[in-house]
Amino acid sequence: MPQKNEKMVSGNCETCEFYDYDEEYEVYTCSMRLDEDEMRRFMLKDTQNCPYYRFYDEYKSVHKQI
């Protein structure tokens, strides 16, 4: 249960702004600097409560222009 000031963030990596394709290795990776525990969760695909999750909206700049 999150504390009063703690923000509960959930989402999957495929919709995250920091989930990028690495052309050199030909895999998707998280572009955030993860510590050892966070990297373990990322590798095990246990990312329901990722503190860095930010929804990627490819039309974000278009919305601002309207």
mmCIF file of the N, C-alpha and C atoms, coordinates in Angstrom:
data_MODEL
# 
_entry.id   MODEL 
# 
loop_
_atom_site.group_PDB 
_atom_site.id 
_atom_site.type_symbol 
_atom_site.label_atom_id 
_atom_site.label_alt_id 
_atom_site.label_comp_id 
_atom_site.label_asym_id 
_atom_site.label_entity_id 
_atom_site.label_seq_id 
_atom_site.pdbx_PDB_ins_code 
_atom_site.Cartn_x 
_atom_site.Cartn_y 
_atom_site.Cartn_z 
_atom_site.occupancy 
_atom_site.B_iso_or_equiv 
_atom_site.pdbx_formal_charge 
_atom_site.auth_seq_id 
_atom_site.auth_comp_id 
_atom_site.auth_asym_id 
_atom_site.auth_atom_id 
_atom_site.pdbx_PDB_model_num 
ATOM 1   N N  . MET A 1 1  ? 0.839  -1.185  0.000   1.00 0.00 ? 1  MET A N  1 
ATOM 2   C CA . MET A 1 1  ? 0.000  0.000   0.000   1.00 0.00 ? 1  MET A CA 1 
ATOM 3   C C  . MET A 1 1  ? 0.884  1.248   0.000   1.00 0.00 ? 1  MET A C  1 
ATOM 4   N N  . PRO A 1 2  ? 0.718  2.152   -0.968  1.00 0.00 ? 2  PRO A N  1 
ATOM 5   C CA . PRO A 1 2  ? 1.556  3.344   -1.021  1.00 0.00 ? 2  PRO A CA 1 
ATOM 6   C C  . PRO A 1 2  ? 1.269  4.294   0.124   1.00 0.00 ? 2  PRO A C  1 
ATOM 7   N N  . GLN A 1 3  ? 2.300  5.005   0.562   1.00 0.00 ? 3  GLN A N  1 
ATOM 8   C CA . GLN A 1 3  ? 2.145  6.020   1.592   1.00 0.00 ? 3  GLN A CA 1 
ATOM 9   C C  . GLN A 1 3  ? 1.428  7.227   0.992   1.00 0.00 ? 3  GLN A C  1 
ATOM 10  N N  . LYS A 1 4  ? 1.087  8.166   1.826   1.00 0.00 ? 4  LYS A N  1 
ATOM 11  C CA . LYS A 1 4  ? 0.334  9.334   1.379   1.00 0.00 ? 4  LYS A CA 1 
ATOM 12  C C  . LYS A 1 4  ? 1.070  10.124  0.292   1.00 0.00 ? 4  LYS A C  1 
ATOM 13  N N  . ASN A 1 5  ? 2.373  10.357  0.460   1.00 0.00 ? 5  ASN A N  1 
ATOM 14  C CA . ASN A 1 5  ? 3.145  11.143  -0.493  1.00 0.00 ? 5  ASN A CA 1 
ATOM 15  C C  . ASN A 1 5  ? 3.745  10.306  -1.618  1.00 0.00 ? 5  ASN A C  1 
ATOM 16  N N  . GLU A 1 6  ? 3.650  8.998   -1.513  1.00 0.00 ? 6  GLU A N  1 
ATOM 17  C CA . GLU A 1 6  ? 4.254  8.110   -2.499  1.00 0.00 ? 6  GLU A CA 1 
ATOM 18  C C  . GLU A 1 6  ? 3.312  7.931   -3.680  1.00 0.00 ? 6  GLU A C  1 
ATOM 19  N N  . LYS A 1 7  ? 3.855  8.088   -4.877  1.00 0.00 ? 7  LYS A N  1 
ATOM 20  C CA . LYS A 1 7  ? 3.047  7.955   -6.082  1.00 0.00 ? 7  LYS A CA 1 
ATOM 21  C C  . LYS A 1 7  ? 3.173  6.530   -6.616  1.00 0.00 ? 7  LYS A C  1 
ATOM 22  N N  . MET A 1 8  ? 2.054  5.861   -6.807  1.00 0.00 ? 8  MET A N  1 
ATOM 23  C CA . MET A 1 8  ? 2.057  4.508   -7.341  1.00 0.00 ? 8  MET A CA 1 
ATOM 24  C C  . MET A 1 8  ? 2.047  4.596   -8.856  1.00 0.00 ? 8  MET A C  1 
ATOM 25  N N  . VAL A 1 9  ? 3.104  4.123   -9.475  1.00 0.00 ? 9  VAL A N  1 
ATOM 26  C CA . VAL A 1 9  ? 3.229  4.181   -10.924 1.00 0.00 ? 9  VAL A CA 1 
ATOM 27  C C  . VAL A 1 9  ? 3.219  2.760   -11.450 1.00 0.00 ? 9  VAL A C  1 
ATOM 28  N N  . SER A 1 10 ? 2.394  2.524   -12.437 1.00 0.00 ? 10 SER A N  1 
ATOM 29  C CA . SER A 1 10 ? 2.411  1.201   -13.032 1.00 0.00 ? 10 SER A CA 1 
ATOM 30  C C  . SER A 1 10 ? 2.278  1.338   -14.532 1.00 0.00 ? 10 SER A C  1 
ATOM 31  N N  . GLY A 1 11 ? 2.783  0.394   -15.223 1.00 0.00 ? 11 GLY A N  1 
ATOM 32  C CA . GLY A 1 11 ? 2.717  0.390   -16.670 1.00 0.00 ? 11 GLY A CA 1 
ATOM 33  C C  . GLY A 1 11 ? 3.690  -0.625  -17.200 1.00 0.00 ? 11 GLY A C  1 
ATOM 34  N N  . ASN A 1 12 ? 3.567  -0.919  -18.470 1.00 0.00 ? 12 ASN A N  1 
ATOM 35  C CA . ASN A 1 12 ? 4.530  -1.861  -19.000 1.00 0.00 ? 12 ASN A CA 1 
ATOM 36  C C  . ASN A 1 12 ? 5.531  -1.124  -19.866 1.00 0.00 ? 12 ASN A C  1 
ATOM 37  N N  . CYS A 1 13 ? 6.681  -1.719  -20.043 1.00 0.00 ? 13 CYS A N  1 
ATOM 38  C CA . CYS A 1 13 ? 7.802  -1.055  -20.709 1.00 0.00 ? 13 CYS A CA 1 
ATOM 39  C C  . CYS A 1 13 ? 7.503  -0.658  -22.152 1.00 0.00 ? 13 CYS A C  1 
ATOM 40  N N  . GLU A 1 14 ? 6.690  -1.403  -22.839 1.00 0.00 ? 14 GLU A N  1 
ATOM 41  C CA . GLU A 1 14 ? 6.435  -1.113  -24.244 1.00 0.00 ? 14 GLU A CA 1 
ATOM 42  C C  . GLU A 1 14 ? 5.815  0.267   -24.471 1.00 0.00 ? 14 GLU A C  1 
ATOM 43  N N  . THR A 1 15 ? 5.166  0.822   -23.463 1.00 0.00 ? 15 THR A N  1 
ATOM 44  C CA . THR A 1 15 ? 4.542  2.139   -23.602 1.00 0.00 ? 15 THR A CA 1 
ATOM 45  C C  . THR A 1 15 ? 5.322  3.230   -22.871 1.00 0.00 ? 15 THR A C  1 
ATOM 46  N N  . CYS A 1 16 ? 6.516  2.905   -22.392 1.00 0.00 ? 16 CYS A N  1 
ATOM 47  C CA . CYS A 1 16 ? 7.312  3.854   -21.619 1.00 0.00 ? 16 CYS A CA 1 
ATOM 48  C C  . CYS A 1 16 ? 8.203  4.713   -22.520 1.00 0.00 ? 16 CYS A C  1 
ATOM 49  N N  . GLU A 1 17 ? 8.349  5.957   -22.134 1.00 0.00 ? 17 GLU A N  1 
ATOM 50  C CA . GLU A 1 17 ? 9.186  6.908   -22.867 1.00 0.00 ? 17 GLU A CA 1 
ATOM 51  C C  . GLU A 1 17 ? 10.657 6.486   -22.880 1.00 0.00 ? 17 GLU A C  1 
ATOM 52  N N  . PHE A 1 18 ? 11.096 5.764   -21.868 1.00 0.00 ? 18 PHE A N  1 
ATOM 53  C CA . PHE A 1 18 ? 12.500 5.388   -21.739 1.00 0.00 ? 18 PHE A CA 1 
ATOM 54  C C  . PHE A 1 18 ? 12.832 4.018   -22.340 1.00 0.00 ? 18 PHE A C  1 
ATOM 55  N N  . TYR A 1 19 ? 11.880 3.379   -22.975 1.00 0.00 ? 19 TYR A N  1 
ATOM 56  C CA . TYR A 1 19 ? 12.087 2.066   -23.577 1.00 0.00 ? 19 TYR A CA 1 
ATOM 57  C C  . TYR A 1 19 ? 12.502 2.272   -25.028 1.00 0.00 ? 19 TYR A C  1 
ATOM 58  N N  . ASP A 1 20 ? 13.789 2.098   -25.311 1.00 0.00 ? 20 ASP A N  1 
ATOM 59  C CA . ASP A 1 20 ? 14.349 2.423   -26.623 1.00 0.00 ? 20 ASP A CA 1 
ATOM 60  C C  . ASP A 1 20 ? 14.969 1.201   -27.285 1.00 0.00 ? 20 ASP A C  1 
ATOM 61  N N  . TYR A 1 21 ? 14.992 1.242   -28.605 1.00 0.00 ? 21 TYR A N  1 
ATOM 62  C CA . TYR A 1 21 ? 15.607 0.167   -29.378 1.00 0.00 ? 21 TYR A CA 1 
ATOM 63  C C  . TYR A 1 21 ? 17.088 0.461   -29.559 1.00 0.00 ? 21 TYR A C  1 
ATOM 64  N N  . ASP A 1 22 ? 17.926 -0.497  -29.200 1.00 0.00 ? 22 ASP A N  1 
ATOM 65  C CA . ASP A 1 22 ? 19.369 -0.375  -29.355 1.00 0.00 ? 22 ASP A CA 1 
ATOM 66  C C  . ASP A 1 22 ? 19.759 -1.072  -30.655 1.00 0.00 ? 22 ASP A C  1 
ATOM 67  N N  . GLU A 1 23 ? 20.093 -0.286  -31.673 1.00 0.00 ? 23 GLU A N  1 
ATOM 68  C CA . GLU A 1 23 ? 20.394 -0.844  -32.995 1.00 0.00 ? 23 GLU A CA 1 
ATOM 69  C C  . GLU A 1 23 ? 21.667 -1.689  -32.992 1.00 0.00 ? 23 GLU A C  1 
ATOM 70  N N  . GLU A 1 24 ? 22.622 -1.329  -32.141 1.00 0.00 ? 24 GLU A N  1 
ATOM 71  C CA . GLU A 1 24 ? 23.876 -2.075  -32.088 1.00 0.00 ? 24 GLU A CA 1 
ATOM 72  C C  . GLU A 1 24 ? 23.650 -3.517  -31.622 1.00 0.00 ? 24 GLU A C  1 
ATOM 73  N N  . TYR A 1 25 ? 22.833 -3.685  -30.552 1.00 0.00 ? 25 TYR A N  1 
ATOM 74  C CA . TYR A 1 25 ? 22.572 -5.012  -29.999 1.00 0.00 ? 25 TYR A CA 1 
ATOM 75  C C  . TYR A 1 25 ? 21.264 -5.623  -30.513 1.00 0.00 ? 25 TYR A C  1 
ATOM 76  N N  . GLU A 1 26 ? 20.474 -4.820  -31.217 1.00 0.00 ? 26 GLU A N  1 
ATOM 77  C CA . GLU A 1 26 ? 19.193 -5.247  -31.783 1.00 0.00 ? 26 GLU A CA 1 
ATOM 78  C C  . GLU A 1 26 ? 18.215 -5.753  -30.729 1.00 0.00 ? 26 GLU A C  1 
ATOM 79  N N  . VAL A 1 27 ? 18.119 -5.019  -29.644 1.00 0.00 ? 27 VAL A N  1 
ATOM 80  C CA . VAL A 1 27 ? 17.186 -5.329  -28.559 1.00 0.00 ? 27 VAL A CA 1 
ATOM 81  C C  . VAL A 1 27 ? 16.612 -4.030  -28.003 1.00 0.00 ? 27 VAL A C  1 
ATOM 82  N N  . TYR A 1 28 ? 15.483 -4.131  -27.332 1.00 0.00 ? 28 TYR A N  1 
ATOM 83  C CA . TYR A 1 28 ? 14.910 -2.992  -26.619 1.00 0.00 ? 28 TYR A CA 1 
ATOM 84  C C  . TYR A 1 28 ? 15.509 -2.945  -25.221 1.00 0.00 ? 28 TYR A C  1 
ATOM 85  N N  . THR A 1 29 ? 15.837 -1.751  -24.766 1.00 0.00 ? 29 THR A N  1 
ATOM 86  C CA . THR A 1 29 ? 16.418 -1.575  -23.442 1.00 0.00 ? 29 THR A CA 1 
ATOM 87  C C  . THR A 1 29 ? 15.785 -0.371  -22.753 1.00 0.00 ? 29 THR A C  1 
ATOM 88  N N  . CYS A 1 30 ? 15.984 -0.310  -21.459 1.00 0.00 ? 30 CYS A N  1 
ATOM 89  C CA . CYS A 1 30 ? 15.559 0.845   -20.683 1.00 0.00 ? 30 CYS A CA 1 
ATOM 90  C C  . CYS A 1 30 ? 16.709 1.841   -20.701 1.00 0.00 ? 30 CYS A C  1 
ATOM 91  N N  . SER A 1 31 ? 16.443 3.069   -21.108 1.00 0.00 ? 31 SER A N  1 
ATOM 92  C CA . SER A 1 31 ? 17.509 4.065   -21.210 1.00 0.00 ? 31 SER A CA 1 
ATOM 93  C C  . SER A 1 31 ? 17.799 4.776   -19.883 1.00 0.00 ? 31 SER A C  1 
ATOM 94  N N  . MET A 1 32 ? 17.052 4.440   -18.831 1.00 0.00 ? 32 MET A N  1 
ATOM 95  C CA . MET A 1 32 ? 17.330 5.018   -17.514 1.00 0.00 ? 32 MET A CA 1 
ATOM 96  C C  . MET A 1 32 ? 18.526 4.302   -16.905 1.00 0.00 ? 32 MET A C  1 
ATOM 97  N N  . ARG A 1 33 ? 19.237 4.998   -16.042 1.00 0.00 ? 33 ARG A N  1 
ATOM 98  C CA . ARG A 1 33 ? 20.364 4.378   -15.343 1.00 0.00 ? 33 ARG A CA 1 
ATOM 99  C C  . ARG A 1 33 ? 19.796 3.613   -14.148 1.00 0.00 ? 33 ARG A C  1 
ATOM 100 N N  . LEU A 1 34 ? 19.665 2.313   -14.295 1.00 0.00 ? 34 LEU A N  1 
ATOM 101 C CA . LEU A 1 34 ? 19.056 1.476   -13.262 1.00 0.00 ? 34 LEU A CA 1 
ATOM 102 C C  . LEU A 1 34 ? 20.117 0.941   -12.315 1.00 0.00 ? 34 LEU A C  1 
ATOM 103 N N  . ASP A 1 35 ? 19.761 0.850   -11.035 1.00 0.00 ? 35 ASP A N  1 
ATOM 104 C CA . ASP A 1 35 ? 20.684 0.202   -10.109 1.00 0.00 ? 35 ASP A CA 1 
ATOM 105 C C  . ASP A 1 35 ? 20.529 -1.316  -10.251 1.00 0.00 ? 35 ASP A C  1 
ATOM 106 N N  . GLU A 1 36 ? 21.274 -2.057  -9.491  1.00 0.00 ? 36 GLU A N  1 
ATOM 107 C CA . GLU A 1 36 ? 21.305 -3.514  -9.639  1.00 0.00 ? 36 GLU A CA 1 
ATOM 108 C C  . GLU A 1 36 ? 19.931 -4.157  -9.426  1.00 0.00 ? 36 GLU A C  1 
ATOM 109 N N  . ASP A 1 37 ? 19.211 -3.732  -8.404  1.00 0.00 ? 37 ASP A N  1 
ATOM 110 C CA . ASP A 1 37 ? 17.887 -4.294  -8.122  1.00 0.00 ? 37 ASP A CA 1 
ATOM 111 C C  . ASP A 1 37 ? 16.881 -3.933  -9.208  1.00 0.00 ? 37 ASP A C  1 
ATOM 112 N N  . GLU A 1 38 ? 16.932 -2.688  -9.660  1.00 0.00 ? 38 GLU A N  1 
ATOM 113 C CA . GLU A 1 38 ? 16.020 -2.254  -10.722 1.00 0.00 ? 38 GLU A CA 1 
ATOM 114 C C  . GLU A 1 38 ? 16.304 -2.993  -12.023 1.00 0.00 ? 38 GLU A C  1 
ATOM 115 N N  . MET A 1 39 ? 17.577 -3.207  -12.326 1.00 0.00 ? 39 MET A N  1 
ATOM 116 C CA . MET A 1 39 ? 17.937 -3.935  -13.536 1.00 0.00 ? 39 MET A CA 1 
ATOM 117 C C  . MET A 1 39 ? 17.452 -5.383  -13.455 1.00 0.00 ? 39 MET A C  1 
ATOM 118 N N  . ARG A 1 40 ? 17.541 -5.979  -12.299 1.00 0.00 ? 40 ARG A N  1 
ATOM 119 C CA . ARG A 1 40 ? 17.053 -7.351  -12.111 1.00 0.00 ? 40 ARG A CA 1 
ATOM 120 C C  . ARG A 1 40 ? 15.554 -7.420  -12.398 1.00 0.00 ? 40 ARG A C  1 
ATOM 121 N N  . ARG A 1 41 ? 14.790 -6.471  -11.853 1.00 0.00 ? 41 ARG A N  1 
ATOM 122 C CA . ARG A 1 41 ? 13.346 -6.441  -12.108 1.00 0.00 ? 41 ARG A CA 1 
ATOM 123 C C  . ARG A 1 41 ? 13.054 -6.226  -13.587 1.00 0.00 ? 41 ARG A C  1 
ATOM 124 N N  . PHE A 1 42 ? 13.830 -5.346  -14.231 1.00 0.00 ? 42 PHE A N  1 
ATOM 125 C CA . PHE A 1 42 ? 13.650 -5.098  -15.654 1.00 0.00 ? 42 PHE A CA 1 
ATOM 126 C C  . PHE A 1 42 ? 13.911 -6.373  -16.454 1.00 0.00 ? 42 PHE A C  1 
ATOM 127 N N  . MET A 1 43 ? 14.978 -7.086  -16.134 1.00 0.00 ? 43 MET A N  1 
ATOM 128 C CA . MET A 1 43 ? 15.332 -8.308  -16.858 1.00 0.00 ? 43 MET A CA 1 
ATOM 129 C C  . MET A 1 43 ? 14.297 -9.407  -16.642 1.00 0.00 ? 43 MET A C  1 
ATOM 130 N N  . LEU A 1 44 ? 13.688 -9.428  -15.466 1.00 0.00 ? 44 LEU A N  1 
ATOM 131 C CA . LEU A 1 44 ? 12.662 -10.431 -15.161 1.00 0.00 ? 44 LEU A CA 1 
ATOM 132 C C  . LEU A 1 44 ? 11.272 -9.971  -15.580 1.00 0.00 ? 44 LEU A C  1 
ATOM 133 N N  . LYS A 1 45 ? 11.188 -8.784  -16.184 1.00 0.00 ? 45 LYS A N  1 
ATOM 134 C CA . LYS A 1 45 ? 9.925  -8.193  -16.631 1.00 0.00 ? 45 LYS A CA 1 
ATOM 135 C C  . LYS A 1 45 ? 8.938  -7.977  -15.483 1.00 0.00 ? 45 LYS A C  1 
ATOM 136 N N  . ASP A 1 46 ? 9.471  -7.668  -14.314 1.00 0.00 ? 46 ASP A N  1 
ATOM 137 C CA . ASP A 1 46 ? 8.669  -7.365  -13.132 1.00 0.00 ? 46 ASP A CA 1 
ATOM 138 C C  . ASP A 1 46 ? 8.690  -5.850  -12.929 1.00 0.00 ? 46 ASP A C  1 
ATOM 139 N N  . THR A 1 47 ? 7.994  -5.121  -13.792 1.00 0.00 ? 47 THR A N  1 
ATOM 140 C CA . THR A 1 47 ? 8.094  -3.662  -13.790 1.00 0.00 ? 47 THR A CA 1 
ATOM 141 C C  . THR A 1 47 ? 6.768  -2.961  -13.475 1.00 0.00 ? 47 THR A C  1 
ATOM 142 N N  . GLN A 1 48 ? 5.888  -3.616  -12.751 1.00 0.00 ? 48 GLN A N  1 
ATOM 143 C CA . GLN A 1 48 ? 4.587  -3.015  -12.453 1.00 0.00 ? 48 GLN A CA 1 
ATOM 144 C C  . GLN A 1 48 ? 4.710  -1.708  -11.683 1.00 0.00 ? 48 GLN A C  1 
ATOM 145 N N  . ASN A 1 49 ? 5.700  -1.579  -10.827 1.00 0.00 ? 49 ASN A N  1 
ATOM 146 C CA . ASN A 1 49 ? 5.834  -0.385  -9.993  1.00 0.00 ? 49 ASN A CA 1 
ATOM 147 C C  . ASN A 1 49 ? 7.112  0.381   -10.315 1.00 0.00 ? 49 ASN A C  1 
ATOM 148 N N  . CYS A 1 50 ? 7.429  0.498   -11.558 1.00 0.00 ? 50 CYS A N  1 
ATOM 149 C CA . CYS A 1 50 ? 8.654  1.190   -11.967 1.00 0.00 ? 50 CYS A CA 1 
ATOM 150 C C  . CYS A 1 50 ? 8.562  2.675   -11.616 1.00 0.00 ? 50 CYS A C  1 
ATOM 151 N N  . PRO A 1 51 ? 9.531  3.204   -10.866 1.00 0.00 ? 51 PRO A N  1 
ATOM 152 C CA . PRO A 1 51 ? 9.481  4.614   -10.485 1.00 0.00 ? 51 PRO A CA 1 
ATOM 153 C C  . PRO A 1 51 ? 9.781  5.565   -11.647 1.00 0.00 ? 51 PRO A C  1 
ATOM 154 N N  . TYR A 1 52 ? 10.306 5.047   -12.741 1.00 0.00 ? 52 TYR A N  1 
ATOM 155 C CA . TYR A 1 52 ? 10.684 5.887   -13.880 1.00 0.00 ? 52 TYR A CA 1 
ATOM 156 C C  . TYR A 1 52 ? 9.664  5.854   -15.013 1.00 0.00 ? 52 TYR A C  1 
ATOM 157 N N  . TYR A 1 53 ? 8.625  5.057   -14.863 1.00 0.00 ? 53 TYR A N  1 
ATOM 158 C CA . TYR A 1 53 ? 7.661  4.904   -15.950 1.00 0.00 ? 53 TYR A CA 1 
ATOM 159 C C  . TYR A 1 53 ? 7.036  6.245   -16.315 1.00 0.00 ? 53 TYR A C  1 
ATOM 160 N N  . ARG A 1 54 ? 7.076  6.558   -17.592 1.00 0.00 ? 54 ARG A N  1 
ATOM 161 C CA . ARG A 1 54 ? 6.428  7.758   -18.118 1.00 0.00 ? 54 ARG A CA 1 
ATOM 162 C C  . ARG A 1 54 ? 5.815  7.371   -19.458 1.00 0.00 ? 54 ARG A C  1 
ATOM 163 N N  . PHE A 1 55 ? 4.515  7.535   -19.579 1.00 0.00 ? 55 PHE A N  1 
ATOM 164 C CA . PHE A 1 55 ? 3.821  7.144   -20.793 1.00 0.00 ? 55 PHE A CA 1 
ATOM 165 C C  . PHE A 1 55 ? 4.370  7.902   -21.988 1.00 0.00 ? 55 PHE A C  1 
ATOM 166 N N  . TYR A 1 56 ? 4.708  7.175   -23.036 1.00 0.00 ? 56 TYR A N  1 
ATOM 167 C CA . TYR A 1 56 ? 5.240  7.788   -24.252 1.00 0.00 ? 56 TYR A CA 1 
ATOM 168 C C  . TYR A 1 56 ? 4.087  8.135   -25.180 1.00 0.00 ? 56 TYR A C  1 
ATOM 169 N N  . ASP A 1 57 ? 3.961  9.410   -25.482 1.00 0.00 ? 57 ASP A N  1 
ATOM 170 C CA . ASP A 1 57 ? 2.920  9.884   -26.382 1.00 0.00 ? 57 ASP A CA 1 
ATOM 171 C C  . ASP A 1 57 ? 3.606  10.502  -27.585 1.00 0.00 ? 57 ASP A C  1 
ATOM 172 N N  . GLU A 1 58 ? 3.643  9.763   -28.695 1.00 0.00 ? 58 GLU A N  1 
ATOM 173 C CA . GLU A 1 58 ? 4.365  10.244  -29.872 1.00 0.00 ? 58 GLU A CA 1 
ATOM 174 C C  . GLU A 1 58 ? 3.737  11.497  -30.476 1.00 0.00 ? 58 GLU A C  1 
ATOM 175 N N  . TYR A 1 59 ? 2.507  11.807  -30.112 1.00 0.00 ? 59 TYR A N  1 
ATOM 176 C CA . TYR A 1 59 ? 1.835  12.991  -30.638 1.00 0.00 ? 59 TYR A CA 1 
ATOM 177 C C  . TYR A 1 59 ? 1.840  14.158  -29.648 1.00 0.00 ? 59 TYR A C  1 
ATOM 178 N N  . LYS A 1 60 ? 2.697  14.082  -28.639 1.00 0.00 ? 60 LYS A N  1 
ATOM 179 C CA . LYS A 1 60 ? 2.748  15.089  -27.593 1.00 0.00 ? 60 LYS A CA 1 
ATOM 180 C C  . LYS A 1 60 ? 2.985  16.501  -28.163 1.00 0.00 ? 60 LYS A C  1 
ATOM 181 N N  . SER A 1 61 ? 3.940  16.649  -29.064 1.00 0.00 ? 61 SER A N  1 
ATOM 182 C CA . SER A 1 61 ? 4.226  17.965  -29.636 1.00 0.00 ? 61 SER A CA 1 
ATOM 183 C C  . SER A 1 61 ? 3.073  18.480  -30.493 1.00 0.00 ? 61 SER A C  1 
ATOM 184 N N  . VAL A 1 62 ? 2.352  17.575  -31.125 1.00 0.00 ? 62 VAL A N  1 
ATOM 185 C CA . VAL A 1 62 ? 1.203  17.970  -31.944 1.00 0.00 ? 62 VAL A CA 1 
ATOM 186 C C  . VAL A 1 62 ? 0.100  18.537  -31.064 1.00 0.00 ? 62 VAL A C  1 
ATOM 187 N N  . HIS A 1 63 ? -0.115 17.916  -29.904 1.00 0.00 ? 63 HIS A N  1 
ATOM 188 C CA . HIS A 1 63 ? -1.136 18.396  -28.953 1.00 0.00 ? 63 HIS A CA 1 
ATOM 189 C C  . HIS A 1 63 ? -0.831 19.812  -28.496 1.00 0.00 ? 63 HIS A C  1 
ATOM 190 N N  . LYS A 1 64 ? 0.437  20.132  -28.313 1.00 0.00 ? 64 LYS A N  1 
ATOM 191 C CA . LYS A 1 64 ? 0.812  21.468  -27.862 1.00 0.00 ? 64 LYS A CA 1 
ATOM 192 C C  . LYS A 1 64 ? 0.570  22.523  -28.929 1.00 0.00 ? 64 LYS A C  1 
ATOM 193 N N  . GLN A 1 65 ? 0.642  22.128  -30.201 1.00 0.00 ? 65 GLN A N  1 
ATOM 194 C CA . GLN A 1 65 ? 0.465  23.067  -31.293 1.00 0.00 ? 65 GLN A CA 1 
ATOM 195 C C  . GLN A 1 65 ? -0.991 23.398  -31.560 1.00 0.00 ? 65 GLN A C  1 
ATOM 196 N N  . ILE A 1 66 ? -1.882 22.547  -31.096 1.00 0.00 ? 66 ILE A N  1 
ATOM 197 C CA . ILE A 1 66 ? -3.320 22.743  -31.352 1.00 0.00 ? 66 ILE A CA 1 
ATOM 198 C C  . ILE A 1 66 ? -3.892 23.790  -30.433 1.00 0.00 ? 66 ILE A C  1 
# 
